[in-house]
């Protein structure tokens, strides 16, 4: 069984967010816009450039999302996307990249459970928890 995160982006920022995430994490981005599907199956009322589905595949991990068809612009609450890095250096690099233009909730620091842990809401409004494995090589 696999659990995958699916994010909705208000304001038409899904494509920009996924391109940024590919820069941060690597991997391959696939983006399907509203204009890429038959007219009768498009998101109602959404512009042609709206993202109907985006996916970032990094190894076995999959992050997915789309532009929010409701466009309500409300905050994303009640969850965090959690990323576990292989080491503190990678955790710090990823945290710094996600922090650009965002809001740091908890600065990256050592904790009793991990050599590095931090929390940030990125510039797209997505809350992240970044940590690394306890045993570093």
N, C-alpha and C positions, 0 to 999 in steps of 0.2 A: 504494500500500500504506500502511496505517496501523497503528501499534502503540498500544495503549491499556493503561493500568494497571488491574488488578482487585485490590482489597484485601479481605482477610477480617478481620473484627473479632470478637474474643472478648468475651464478657460482654454481648452485646446492645447494643453502642455504635454500630453502623453508622449508624442514623438520626441520632443526635446528631452524629456526625462529619460526615456529609454536609450537615446543616443548617449546621454551623460552616464547612465549606468553601465553601458558597454565600455565607455572610456575608463570608468572606475574599476570594474570587475573583469573586463575582457569578455570573451564569449561572442556569440552571434545574435544579432537583433533581426527579427522579422516584423515588419509592420504592414498591416492591411488597412487601407483607408476606405472610407465609405464609398468612394468612387470606384474601388476595385471589385465591388460585388454587384450582382444584378440589382437594378433599380427597385424591384419589388421586395428585396431582402435587406435594403439599407436601413440604418437607424433613422426612424422617422424624424423629420425636422432638422437633422444634423447636416452641416455643410459637407460637401464632397471631400474636403481635406481632413475631416474628423477621423481620428483613429478608431476603427471598429475593433481591432485586436492587435496587440503588440506582444511579443515574446522575446525574452532574453534567455538564451540557453548557455549555461556555463557548466561544463562537465555534466554531472547528473542533476544539477539544480536548474529550476525553471521559474522565472519571475514573469508574470503576465499582467496586462492591463489594457485600458482603453480610455478614450475621452468619455467623460460622464455625460450620457445622453440627457440627463435631467438638467445639467449645467447649473445646479444650485449653488456651487461655490462654497459649500459648507466645509468645516474642518474635518480632517480624518481623525477620528477618536476611537479609543477602546482597543487599540492594537499597536504593535511595533513590528516592523520587518527586522528580523534578527539575522545578522551575518557573523559567522565565526571564521576568523582568519587562521591561517596555519601558524602564525607567529606574531609577536608584538609589533615588529616593523611593518608588516602588511596591515595589521589592524590600525596602526597610526596613519598610514598612507590613505587607507579607505576612509577613515574617520575625517581626516583633513579635507579630502575631496568632497565628501557628503556635506561637510560643514560650510563650504563656500556658498555664501548667500543665504545660509540657513540659520537655525537657532539652536545653539548647543544647550541641551538640558542638563547633561552631566559631562564634564570634561573627561577626556581619556585619562585613565589612571589605573594603577594596580588595585586590585580588590582581593578579598580572601579567597574568591573562587576563580580568579583569572589574573594573569600578569598584566592584562590591559582590558579595560571596559569603558565604554562611553555611550552616551545617548544624544541624538541630534535629530531635529526635524529639518529635512533638506529644503532647498528653495522651492520645491514643488509641493511642499506640505506633507511629505511622507515621513513619519516618525521611524527612526532606525535605532537599533541597539547593535553595537559593534563590540566584539570581544575576540579573544583568541584562546587556543587550547591551553590548559594548565601546564602540561609538560611540554616545554619548548626543547627543540633539538638543537 
